[in-house]
């Protein structure tokens, strides 16, 4: 299986690639600050497993509810909210360089 990687530098290009569920997206440019914020809130696989096992799955529902609540108070437009939600659910976020982030589909790591 060949992993497809694309480089994007605008929010519109990122939205397009996230919608297509591209394997790896190298993000450079105007969306990096928001990706840095999202990275801070993302759990590693080990942390995620600990939360799921420790809470018997119920904490995942709480997390989902908190994400929905935070989306209600987010001042960004509807399309950007949708893109952020898809990134959080589908991609792992990795710092690539000081000016770029790599989004990688979580399913590729399993």
PyMOL commands that set and color helices and strands:
alter all, ss='L'
color gray80, all
select helices_A, chain A and resi 11-20+32-41+45-54+58-72+78-90+106-109
alter helices_A, ss='H'
color red, helices_A
select strands_A, chain A and resi 5-8+24-28+91-97+100-105
alter strands_A, ss='S'
color yellow, strands_A
deselect
rebuild
show_as cartoon
